[in-house]
């Protein structure tokens, strides 16, 4: 039997661990293979080192939204043969997410949180996600935990930073993965 985790995020997007740390942790936990499915990017493909003892693959988690029914959909993409096809769809999402995060930082700073955008971690070295904002707030003691009450009242449920970006539809995400030669799988299907 092969033991693998097919849905992991690295610090290339919004994960807590670098690719090397994910590989080490997977080895420590006896996994045979992992797939790093960073949000809306495949740039981790070029950053995955050759490894012994574990197979490491790159995938993607495409953020989508079903506007007709009003809910988020995340689509995992595996075995992407032509990454440029999928990245053409997700690049505007990355740009919009970054712009949105800068606006959230501005609002939080008006409320006294003192966030220095230049000091925040950036996905792929370029893009700020709200998780990076929260990580800064937690590290500086401005919020007690990553996704607790502070997050829920500031970034959700009508909070001062409760606004989001336009995402592709689930069908667009599916097509981008399939057109890139990949296999599409619904993430978080229980939600």
Biotite code that builds the C-alpha atoms (Angstrom):
import biotite.structure as struc

atoms = struc.array([
    struc.Atom([0.000, 0.000, 0.000], chain_id="A", res_id=1, res_name="UNK", atom_name="CA", element="C"),
    struc.Atom([1.244, 3.486, -0.902], chain_id="A", res_id=2, res_name="UNK", atom_name="CA", element="C"),
    struc.Atom([0.840, 6.170, 1.750], chain_id="A", res_id=3, res_name="UNK", atom_name="CA", element="C"),
    struc.Atom([0.483, 9.655, 0.275], chain_id="A", res_id=4, res_name="UNK", atom_name="CA", element="C"),
    struc.Atom([-0.996, 13.071, 0.864], chain_id="A", res_id=5, res_name="UNK", atom_name="CA", element="C"),
    struc.Atom([-2.422, 14.548, -2.341], chain_id="A", res_id=6, res_name="UNK", atom_name="CA", element="C"),
    struc.Atom([-3.344, 18.004, -1.022], chain_id="A", res_id=7, res_name="UNK", atom_name="CA", element="C"),
    struc.Atom([-0.597, 20.047, 0.622], chain_id="A", res_id=8, res_name="UNK", atom_name="CA", element="C"),
    struc.Atom([0.233, 23.762, 0.548], chain_id="A", res_id=9, res_name="UNK", atom_name="CA", element="C"),
    struc.Atom([3.729, 25.168, 0.853], chain_id="A", res_id=10, res_name="UNK", atom_name="CA", element="C"),
    struc.Atom([4.916, 28.689, 1.557], chain_id="A", res_id=11, res_name="UNK", atom_name="CA", element="C"),
    struc.Atom([4.876, 29.207, -2.210], chain_id="A", res_id=12, res_name="UNK", atom_name="CA", element="C"),
    struc.Atom([1.204, 30.038, -1.563], chain_id="A", res_id=13, res_name="UNK", atom_name="CA", element="C"),
    struc.Atom([-0.435, 30.041, 1.859], chain_id="A", res_id=14, res_name="UNK", atom_name="CA", element="C"),
    struc.Atom([1.119, 27.030, 3.595], chain_id="A", res_id=15, res_name="UNK", atom_name="CA", element="C"),
    struc.Atom([3.003, 27.119, 6.879], chain_id="A", res_id=16, res_name="UNK", atom_name="CA", element="C"),
    struc.Atom([5.980, 25.042, 5.708], chain_id="A", res_id=17, res_name="UNK", atom_name="CA", element="C"),
    struc.Atom([8.493, 25.373, 2.885], chain_id="A", res_id=18, res_name="UNK", atom_name="CA", element="C"),
    struc.Atom([8.712, 22.639, 0.260], chain_id="A", res_id=19, res_name="UNK", atom_name="CA", element="C"),
    struc.Atom([11.765, 21.168, 1.979], chain_id="A", res_id=20, res_name="UNK", atom_name="CA", element="C"),
    struc.Atom([9.983, 21.198, 5.354], chain_id="A", res_id=21, res_name="UNK", atom_name="CA", element="C"),
    struc.Atom([6.944, 19.457, 3.824], chain_id="A", res_id=22, res_name="UNK", atom_name="CA", element="C"),
    struc.Atom([9.201, 16.785, 2.358], chain_id="A", res_id=23, res_name="UNK", atom_name="CA", element="C"),
    struc.Atom([10.964, 16.232, 5.690], chain_id="A", res_id=24, res_name="UNK", atom_name="CA", element="C"),
    struc.Atom([7.681, 16.047, 7.609], chain_id="A", res_id=25, res_name="UNK", atom_name="CA", element="C"),
    struc.Atom([6.241, 13.626, 5.059], chain_id="A", res_id=26, res_name="UNK", atom_name="CA", element="C"),
    struc.Atom([9.303, 11.386, 5.392], chain_id="A", res_id=27, res_name="UNK", atom_name="CA", element="C"),
    struc.Atom([9.081, 11.539, 9.200], chain_id="A", res_id=28, res_name="UNK", atom_name="CA", element="C"),
    struc.Atom([5.445, 10.445, 8.955], chain_id="A", res_id=29, res_name="UNK", atom_name="CA", element="C"),
    struc.Atom([6.227, 7.520, 6.683], chain_id="A", res_id=30, res_name="UNK", atom_name="CA", element="C"),
    struc.Atom([4.636, 8.826, 3.498], chain_id="A", res_id=31, res_name="UNK", atom_name="CA", element="C"),
    struc.Atom([5.724, 7.444, 0.144], chain_id="A", res_id=32, res_name="UNK", atom_name="CA", element="C"),
    struc.Atom([4.546, 10.405, -1.920], chain_id="A", res_id=33, res_name="UNK", atom_name="CA", element="C"),
    struc.Atom([3.108, 13.906, -1.612], chain_id="A", res_id=34, res_name="UNK", atom_name="CA", element="C"),
    struc.Atom([1.511, 16.345, -4.026], chain_id="A", res_id=35, res_name="UNK", atom_name="CA", element="C"),
    struc.Atom([2.061, 20.031, -3.350], chain_id="A", res_id=36, res_name="UNK", atom_name="CA", element="C"),
    struc.Atom([-1.114, 21.755, -4.550], chain_id="A", res_id=37, res_name="UNK", atom_name="CA", element="C"),
    struc.Atom([-0.460, 25.404, -3.867], chain_id="A", res_id=38, res_name="UNK", atom_name="CA", element="C"),
    struc.Atom([-3.316, 27.851, -4.357], chain_id="A", res_id=39, res_name="UNK", atom_name="CA", element="C"),
    struc.Atom([-3.590, 29.312, -7.844], chain_id="A", res_id=40, res_name="UNK", atom_name="CA", element="C"),
    struc.Atom([0.017, 28.681, -8.881], chain_id="A", res_id=41, res_name="UNK", atom_name="CA", element="C"),
    struc.Atom([2.181, 25.961, -10.329], chain_id="A", res_id=42, res_name="UNK", atom_name="CA", element="C"),
    struc.Atom([5.437, 27.831, -9.788], chain_id="A", res_id=43, res_name="UNK", atom_name="CA", element="C"),
    struc.Atom([6.409, 25.304, -7.104], chain_id="A", res_id=44, res_name="UNK", atom_name="CA", element="C"),
    struc.Atom([7.099, 22.827, -9.938], chain_id="A", res_id=45, res_name="UNK", atom_name="CA", element="C"),
    struc.Atom([10.488, 24.398, -10.544], chain_id="A", res_id=46, res_name="UNK", atom_name="CA", element="C"),
    struc.Atom([11.265, 24.494, -6.812], chain_id="A", res_id=47, res_name="UNK", atom_name="CA", element="C"),
    struc.Atom([10.745, 20.813, -5.988], chain_id="A", res_id=48, res_name="UNK", atom_name="CA", element="C"),
    struc.Atom([14.134, 19.156, -5.464], chain_id="A", res_id=49, res_name="UNK", atom_name="CA", element="C"),
    struc.Atom([15.076, 15.636, -6.495], chain_id="A", res_id=50, res_name="UNK", atom_name="CA", element="C"),
    struc.Atom([14.562, 13.501, -3.419], chain_id="A", res_id=51, res_name="UNK", atom_name="CA", element="C"),
    struc.Atom([15.320, 10.012, -2.221], chain_id="A", res_id=52, res_name="UNK", atom_name="CA", element="C"),
    struc.Atom([12.806, 7.974, -0.284], chain_id="A", res_id=53, res_name="UNK", atom_name="CA", element="C"),
    struc.Atom([9.713, 9.935, -1.278], chain_id="A", res_id=54, res_name="UNK", atom_name="CA", element="C"),
    struc.Atom([8.055, 10.988, -4.501], chain_id="A", res_id=55, res_name="UNK", atom_name="CA", element="C"),
    struc.Atom([7.142, 14.699, -4.653], chain_id="A", res_id=56, res_name="UNK", atom_name="CA", element="C"),
    struc.Atom([4.743, 15.964, -7.309], chain_id="A", res_id=57, res_name="UNK", atom_name="CA", element="C"),
    struc.Atom([3.278, 19.370, -8.103], chain_id="A", res_id=58, res_name="UNK", atom_name="CA", element="C"),
    struc.Atom([-0.410, 20.079, -8.528], chain_id="A", res_id=59, res_name="UNK", atom_name="CA", element="C"),
    struc.Atom([-2.624, 23.113, -8.123], chain_id="A", res_id=60, res_name="UNK", atom_name="CA", element="C"),
    struc.Atom([-5.681, 24.154, -6.156], chain_id="A", res_id=61, res_name="UNK", atom_name="CA", element="C"),
    struc.Atom([-7.730, 26.550, -8.253], chain_id="A", res_id=62, res_name="UNK", atom_name="CA", element="C"),
    struc.Atom([-9.948, 28.943, -6.305], chain_id="A", res_id=63, res_name="UNK", atom_name="CA", element="C"),
    struc.Atom([-13.347, 29.216, -7.995], chain_id="A", res_id=64, res_name="UNK", atom_name="CA", element="C"),
    struc.Atom([-16.785, 30.531, -7.141], chain_id="A", res_id=65, res_name="UNK", atom_name="CA", element="C"),
    struc.Atom([-20.228, 29.295, -8.157], chain_id="A", res_id=66, res_name="UNK", atom_name="CA", element="C"),
    struc.Atom([-22.001, 32.617, -8.645], chain_id="A", res_id=67, res_name="UNK", atom_name="CA", element="C"),
    struc.Atom([-25.351, 31.019, -9.440], chain_id="A", res_id=68, res_name="UNK", atom_name="CA", element="C"),
    struc.Atom([-25.519, 29.091, -6.161], chain_id="A", res_id=69, res_name="UNK", atom_name="CA", element="C"),
    struc.Atom([-23.348, 31.404, -4.055], chain_id="A", res_id=70, res_name="UNK", atom_name="CA", element="C"),
    struc.Atom([-20.527, 29.193, -2.787], chain_id="A", res_id=71, res_name="UNK", atom_name="CA", element="C"),
    struc.Atom([-16.795, 28.668, -3.117], chain_id="A", res_id=72, res_name="UNK", atom_name="CA", element="C"),
    struc.Atom([-15.407, 25.728, -5.022], chain_id="A", res_id=73, res_name="UNK", atom_name="CA", element="C"),
    struc.Atom([-11.785, 24.637, -4.929], chain_id="A", res_id=74, res_name="UNK", atom_name="CA", element="C"),
    struc.Atom([-10.619, 22.403, -7.756], chain_id="A", res_id=75, res_name="UNK", atom_name="CA", element="C"),
    struc.Atom([-7.452, 20.325, -7.472], chain_id="A", res_id=76, res_name="UNK", atom_name="CA", element="C"),
    struc.Atom([-5.457, 19.761, -10.637], chain_id="A", res_id=77, res_name="UNK", atom_name="CA", element="C"),
    struc.Atom([-3.050, 16.851, -10.999], chain_id="A", res_id=78, res_name="UNK", atom_name="CA", element="C"),
    struc.Atom([-0.705, 15.755, -13.800], chain_id="A", res_id=79, res_name="UNK", atom_name="CA", element="C"),
    struc.Atom([-0.742, 19.167, -15.466], chain_id="A", res_id=80, res_name="UNK", atom_name="CA", element="C"),
    struc.Atom([1.156, 18.722, -18.746], chain_id="A", res_id=81, res_name="UNK", atom_name="CA", element="C"),
    struc.Atom([0.869, 22.334, -19.947], chain_id="A", res_id=82, res_name="UNK", atom_name="CA", element="C"),
    struc.Atom([1.085, 24.596, -16.880], chain_id="A", res_id=83, res_name="UNK", atom_name="CA", element="C"),
    struc.Atom([0.860, 27.779, -18.953], chain_id="A", res_id=84, res_name="UNK", atom_name="CA", element="C"),
    struc.Atom([-2.769, 26.927, -19.807], chain_id="A", res_id=85, res_name="UNK", atom_name="CA", element="C"),
    struc.Atom([-3.841, 26.707, -16.160], chain_id="A", res_id=86, res_name="UNK", atom_name="CA", element="C"),
    struc.Atom([-1.679, 29.617, -15.080], chain_id="A", res_id=87, res_name="UNK", atom_name="CA", element="C"),
    struc.Atom([-3.367, 31.811, -17.703], chain_id="A", res_id=88, res_name="UNK", atom_name="CA", element="C"),
    struc.Atom([-6.632, 31.307, -15.769], chain_id="A", res_id=89, res_name="UNK", atom_name="CA", element="C"),
    struc.Atom([-5.221, 31.737, -12.247], chain_id="A", res_id=90, res_name="UNK", atom_name="CA", element="C"),
    struc.Atom([-2.829, 34.661, -12.778], chain_id="A", res_id=91, res_name="UNK", atom_name="CA", element="C"),
    struc.Atom([-5.626, 37.281, -12.598], chain_id="A", res_id=92, res_name="UNK", atom_name="CA", element="C"),
    struc.Atom([-6.755, 35.651, -9.330], chain_id="A", res_id=93, res_name="UNK", atom_name="CA", element="C"),
    struc.Atom([-3.275, 36.067, -7.843], chain_id="A", res_id=94, res_name="UNK", atom_name="CA", element="C"),
    struc.Atom([-3.109, 39.704, -8.925], chain_id="A", res_id=95, res_name="UNK", atom_name="CA", element="C"),
    struc.Atom([-6.605, 40.438, -7.570], chain_id="A", res_id=96, res_name="UNK", atom_name="CA", element="C"),
    struc.Atom([-5.861, 38.648, -4.286], chain_id="A", res_id=97, res_name="UNK", atom_name="CA", element="C"),
    struc.Atom([-2.708, 40.745, -3.830], chain_id="A", res_id=98, res_name="UNK", atom_name="CA", element="C"),
    struc.Atom([-4.546, 44.013, -4.552], chain_id="A", res_id=99, res_name="UNK", atom_name="CA", element="C"),
    struc.Atom([-7.317, 42.942, -2.154], chain_id="A", res_id=100, res_name="UNK", atom_name="CA", element="C"),
    struc.Atom([-4.777, 42.141, 0.561], chain_id="A", res_id=101, res_name="UNK", atom_name="CA", element="C"),
    struc.Atom([-3.118, 45.551, 0.179], chain_id="A", res_id=102, res_name="UNK", atom_name="CA", element="C"),
    struc.Atom([-6.537, 47.169, 0.641], chain_id="A", res_id=103, res_name="UNK", atom_name="CA", element="C"),
    struc.Atom([-7.155, 45.028, 3.748], chain_id="A", res_id=104, res_name="UNK", atom_name="CA", element="C"),
    struc.Atom([-3.764, 46.087, 5.138], chain_id="A", res_id=105, res_name="UNK", atom_name="CA", element="C"),
    struc.Atom([-4.655, 49.733, 4.568], chain_id="A", res_id=106, res_name="UNK", atom_name="CA", element="C"),
    struc.Atom([-7.942, 49.308, 6.447], chain_id="A", res_id=107, res_name="UNK", atom_name="CA", element="C"),
    struc.Atom([-6.288, 47.430, 9.310], chain_id="A", res_id=108, res_name="UNK", atom_name="CA", element="C"),
    struc.Atom([-3.604, 50.108, 9.576], chain_id="A", res_id=109, res_name="UNK", atom_name="CA", element="C"),
    struc.Atom([-6.294, 52.785, 9.831], chain_id="A", res_id=110, res_name="UNK", atom_name="CA", element="C"),
    struc.Atom([-7.514, 50.811, 12.845], chain_id="A", res_id=111, res_name="UNK", atom_name="CA", element="C"),
    struc.Atom([-4.082, 50.824, 14.474], chain_id="A", res_id=112, res_name="UNK", atom_name="CA", element="C"),
    struc.Atom([-2.655, 47.402, 13.562], chain_id="A", res_id=113, res_name="UNK", atom_name="CA", element="C"),
    struc.Atom([0.630, 48.747, 12.156], chain_id="A", res_id=114, res_name="UNK", atom_name="CA", element="C"),
    struc.Atom([1.202, 46.195, 9.402], chain_id="A", res_id=115, res_name="UNK", atom_name="CA", element="C"),
    struc.Atom([4.291, 46.749, 7.251], chain_id="A", res_id=116, res_name="UNK", atom_name="CA", element="C"),
    struc.Atom([3.430, 45.172, 3.888], chain_id="A", res_id=117, res_name="UNK", atom_name="CA", element="C"),
    struc.Atom([7.125, 45.090, 2.956], chain_id="A", res_id=118, res_name="UNK", atom_name="CA", element="C"),
    struc.Atom([7.810, 42.687, 5.839], chain_id="A", res_id=119, res_name="UNK", atom_name="CA", element="C"),
    struc.Atom([5.062, 40.195, 5.043], chain_id="A", res_id=120, res_name="UNK", atom_name="CA", element="C"),
    struc.Atom([5.704, 36.821, 3.479], chain_id="A", res_id=121, res_name="UNK", atom_name="CA", element="C"),
    struc.Atom([4.610, 36.807, -0.152], chain_id="A", res_id=122, res_name="UNK", atom_name="CA", element="C"),
    struc.Atom([3.387, 33.823, -2.089], chain_id="A", res_id=123, res_name="UNK", atom_name="CA", element="C"),
    struc.Atom([5.884, 33.024, -4.806], chain_id="A", res_id=124, res_name="UNK", atom_name="CA", element="C"),
    struc.Atom([7.800, 36.069, -3.564], chain_id="A", res_id=125, res_name="UNK", atom_name="CA", element="C"),
    struc.Atom([5.153, 38.420, -5.037], chain_id="A", res_id=126, res_name="UNK", atom_name="CA", element="C"),
    struc.Atom([1.612, 37.975, -3.729], chain_id="A", res_id=127, res_name="UNK", atom_name="CA", element="C"),
    struc.Atom([0.199, 38.737, -0.276], chain_id="A", res_id=128, res_name="UNK", atom_name="CA", element="C"),
    struc.Atom([-2.686, 36.514, 0.888], chain_id="A", res_id=129, res_name="UNK", atom_name="CA", element="C"),
    struc.Atom([-4.838, 37.302, 3.919], chain_id="A", res_id=130, res_name="UNK", atom_name="CA", element="C"),
    struc.Atom([-3.174, 34.318, 5.624], chain_id="A", res_id=131, res_name="UNK", atom_name="CA", element="C"),
    struc.Atom([0.098, 36.255, 5.411], chain_id="A", res_id=132, res_name="UNK", atom_name="CA", element="C"),
    struc.Atom([-1.593, 39.239, 7.047], chain_id="A", res_id=133, res_name="UNK", atom_name="CA", element="C"),
    struc.Atom([-2.958, 36.996, 9.792], chain_id="A", res_id=134, res_name="UNK", atom_name="CA", element="C"),
    struc.Atom([0.445, 35.362, 10.311], chain_id="A", res_id=135, res_name="UNK", atom_name="CA", element="C"),
    struc.Atom([1.972, 38.803, 10.885], chain_id="A", res_id=136, res_name="UNK", atom_name="CA", element="C"),
    struc.Atom([-0.799, 39.755, 13.321], chain_id="A", res_id=137, res_name="UNK", atom_name="CA", element="C"),
    struc.Atom([-0.392, 36.517, 15.277], chain_id="A", res_id=138, res_name="UNK", atom_name="CA", element="C"),
    struc.Atom([3.419, 36.769, 15.336], chain_id="A", res_id=139, res_name="UNK", atom_name="CA", element="C"),
    struc.Atom([3.207, 40.325, 16.703], chain_id="A", res_id=140, res_name="UNK", atom_name="CA", element="C"),
    struc.Atom([0.542, 39.453, 19.285], chain_id="A", res_id=141, res_name="UNK", atom_name="CA", element="C"),
    struc.Atom([-2.194, 41.513, 17.600], chain_id="A", res_id=142, res_name="UNK", atom_name="CA", element="C"),
    struc.Atom([-4.362, 38.406, 17.092], chain_id="A", res_id=143, res_name="UNK", atom_name="CA", element="C"),
    struc.Atom([-4.359, 35.313, 19.307], chain_id="A", res_id=144, res_name="UNK", atom_name="CA", element="C"),
    struc.Atom([-4.563, 32.645, 16.580], chain_id="A", res_id=145, res_name="UNK", atom_name="CA", element="C"),
    struc.Atom([-4.725, 32.219, 12.818], chain_id="A", res_id=146, res_name="UNK", atom_name="CA", element="C"),
    struc.Atom([-8.365, 31.406, 12.131], chain_id="A", res_id=147, res_name="UNK", atom_name="CA", element="C"),
    struc.Atom([-10.124, 32.062, 15.411], chain_id="A", res_id=148, res_name="UNK", atom_name="CA", element="C"),
    struc.Atom([-12.499, 34.772, 16.568], chain_id="A", res_id=149, res_name="UNK", atom_name="CA", element="C"),
    struc.Atom([-10.353, 37.668, 15.335], chain_id="A", res_id=150, res_name="UNK", atom_name="CA", element="C"),
    struc.Atom([-10.216, 36.246, 11.806], chain_id="A", res_id=151, res_name="UNK", atom_name="CA", element="C"),
    struc.Atom([-13.934, 35.474, 11.832], chain_id="A", res_id=152, res_name="UNK", atom_name="CA", element="C"),
    struc.Atom([-14.931, 38.956, 12.991], chain_id="A", res_id=153, res_name="UNK", atom_name="CA", element="C"),
    struc.Atom([-12.461, 40.950, 10.851], chain_id="A", res_id=154, res_name="UNK", atom_name="CA", element="C"),
    struc.Atom([-12.273, 38.987, 7.574], chain_id="A", res_id=155, res_name="UNK", atom_name="CA", element="C"),
    struc.Atom([-15.700, 37.302, 7.661], chain_id="A", res_id=156, res_name="UNK", atom_name="CA", element="C"),
    struc.Atom([-19.283, 37.981, 8.789], chain_id="A", res_id=157, res_name="UNK", atom_name="CA", element="C"),
    struc.Atom([-19.392, 41.659, 7.802], chain_id="A", res_id=158, res_name="UNK", atom_name="CA", element="C"),
    struc.Atom([-16.050, 42.578, 9.419], chain_id="A", res_id=159, res_name="UNK", atom_name="CA", element="C"),
    struc.Atom([-13.997, 45.560, 8.315], chain_id="A", res_id=160, res_name="UNK", atom_name="CA", element="C"),
    struc.Atom([-12.040, 43.395, 5.832], chain_id="A", res_id=161, res_name="UNK", atom_name="CA", element="C"),
    struc.Atom([-14.896, 41.166, 4.694], chain_id="A", res_id=162, res_name="UNK", atom_name="CA", element="C"),
    struc.Atom([-14.658, 41.610, 0.950], chain_id="A", res_id=163, res_name="UNK", atom_name="CA", element="C"),
    struc.Atom([-13.255, 39.303, -1.625], chain_id="A", res_id=164, res_name="UNK", atom_name="CA", element="C"),
    struc.Atom([-12.116, 39.021, -5.203], chain_id="A", res_id=165, res_name="UNK", atom_name="CA", element="C"),
    struc.Atom([-13.781, 37.722, -8.325], chain_id="A", res_id=166, res_name="UNK", atom_name="CA", element="C"),
    struc.Atom([-12.780, 34.133, -9.026], chain_id="A", res_id=167, res_name="UNK", atom_name="CA", element="C"),
    struc.Atom([-13.268, 31.973, -12.087], chain_id="A", res_id=168, res_name="UNK", atom_name="CA", element="C"),
    struc.Atom([-16.292, 29.693, -12.178], chain_id="A", res_id=169, res_name="UNK", atom_name="CA", element="C"),
    struc.Atom([-15.932, 25.993, -11.325], chain_id="A", res_id=170, res_name="UNK", atom_name="CA", element="C"),
    struc.Atom([-16.470, 25.175, -15.002], chain_id="A", res_id=171, res_name="UNK", atom_name="CA", element="C"),
    struc.Atom([-13.668, 27.558, -16.016], chain_id="A", res_id=172, res_name="UNK", atom_name="CA", element="C"),
    struc.Atom([-11.379, 25.931, -13.433], chain_id="A", res_id=173, res_name="UNK", atom_name="CA", element="C"),
    struc.Atom([-12.291, 22.455, -14.687], chain_id="A", res_id=174, res_name="UNK", atom_name="CA", element="C"),
    struc.Atom([-11.682, 23.461, -18.307], chain_id="A", res_id=175, res_name="UNK", atom_name="CA", element="C"),
    struc.Atom([-8.313, 25.062, -17.505], chain_id="A", res_id=176, res_name="UNK", atom_name="CA", element="C"),
    struc.Atom([-7.121, 21.900, -15.769], chain_id="A", res_id=177, res_name="UNK", atom_name="CA", element="C"),
    struc.Atom([-8.457, 19.572, -18.483], chain_id="A", res_id=178, res_name="UNK", atom_name="CA", element="C"),
    struc.Atom([-7.155, 21.788, -21.325], chain_id="A", res_id=179, res_name="UNK", atom_name="CA", element="C"),
    struc.Atom([-3.726, 21.631, -19.651], chain_id="A", res_id=180, res_name="UNK", atom_name="CA", element="C"),
    struc.Atom([-3.866, 17.840, -19.887], chain_id="A", res_id=181, res_name="UNK", atom_name="CA", element="C"),
    struc.Atom([-4.558, 17.427, -16.176], chain_id="A", res_id=182, res_name="UNK", atom_name="CA", element="C"),
    struc.Atom([-6.949, 15.551, -13.958], chain_id="A", res_id=183, res_name="UNK", atom_name="CA", element="C"),
    struc.Atom([-9.460, 17.627, -11.979], chain_id="A", res_id=184, res_name="UNK", atom_name="CA", element="C"),
    struc.Atom([-10.718, 16.646, -8.521], chain_id="A", res_id=185, res_name="UNK", atom_name="CA", element="C"),
    struc.Atom([-13.094, 18.585, -6.283], chain_id="A", res_id=186, res_name="UNK", atom_name="CA", element="C"),
    struc.Atom([-11.334, 19.684, -3.081], chain_id="A", res_id=187, res_name="UNK", atom_name="CA", element="C"),
    struc.Atom([-13.137, 19.921, 0.274], chain_id="A", res_id=188, res_name="UNK", atom_name="CA", element="C"),
    struc.Atom([-16.069, 17.971, -1.098], chain_id="A", res_id=189, res_name="UNK", atom_name="CA", element="C"),
    struc.Atom([-17.601, 17.626, 2.362], chain_id="A", res_id=190, res_name="UNK", atom_name="CA", element="C"),
    struc.Atom([-18.110, 21.388, 2.450], chain_id="A", res_id=191, res_name="UNK", atom_name="CA", element="C"),
])
